[in-house]
Amino acid sequence: MTGDVTTVVIADDHPVFRKGLRALLEAIDDVAVVGEATGGDEAVALAIELLPDVVVMDVHMPGVNGVEATRRISAVAPNVRILILTMFADDDTVFAAMRAGAAGYVLKDAEHDDIVRSLLAVARGDAVFGPGVAARVRSFFSQSQSSITPFPELTPREMEVLDAMAAGDNNQVIASRLGVAPKTIRNMSSNIFLKLQVADRSQAIVRARDAGLGRPG
């Protein structure tokens, strides 16, 4: 913190929500909003430039998404704490944000007091999860890790292809390894993108690596 003041950058592409959150936080003694970002790239740039105590980060924003922005900020400015504030509570997003370095994850429909408490707790160095998110985290860690299979919607062969993508292999290399034509890999890739609801190969690779794919061995 800067003295006794908690400095905050808000990253959210919805202007009404962003302005409302700013008004909420600026009404709190010893909290100063020092910047606003409308996308992930801008959030990373402001975090590096301003080194706030906390970045309040939405997930789905133009350009770089909030999870990837969190990862980048954590890598270059580890003292900047990230509080994810979003409408999305699916397991993939929650755990991707945790792995990226988020210190807290709260839903936008939380009470205003809960949002403020979460921000201040994150600024103190605590890890904070909203009630619904906390239940998911407890459920996740109560399971055996070996029983958790990422992307159950994919076929075993599609998982092989996704794993190879995440390892950095191109279609030609993957096709050669699996003994099929490159066109087959292109078609399988399109099916993978559709099932994962991603726009392109780079987004699929981000999802795959967040799930632990693409690692040696």
Secondary structure as GFF3:
##gff-version 3
##sequence-region A 1 217
A	DSSP	beta_strand	6	11	.	.	.	ID=ss1
A	DSSP	alpha_helix	15	26	.	.	.	ID=ss2
A	DSSP	beta_strand	31	37	.	.	.	ID=ss3
A	DSSP	alpha_helix	40	50	.	.	.	ID=ss4
A	DSSP	beta_strand	54	57	.	.	.	ID=ss5
A	DSSP	alpha_helix	66	76	.	.	.	ID=ss6
A	DSSP	beta_strand	81	86	.	.	.	ID=ss7
A	DSSP	alpha_helix	91	100	.	.	.	ID=ss8
A	DSSP	beta_strand	104	107	.	.	.	ID=ss9
A	DSSP	alpha_helix	112	124	.	.	.	ID=ss10
A	DSSP	beta_strand	128	129	.	.	.	ID=ss11
A	DSSP	alpha_helix	131	142	.	.	.	ID=ss12
A	DSSP	three_ten_helix	145	147	.	.	.	ID=ss13
A	DSSP	alpha_helix	156	166	.	.	.	ID=ss14
A	DSSP	alpha_helix	171	178	.	.	.	ID=ss15
A	DSSP	alpha_helix	182	196	.	.	.	ID=ss16
A	DSSP	alpha_helix	201	210	.	.	.	ID=ss17
###
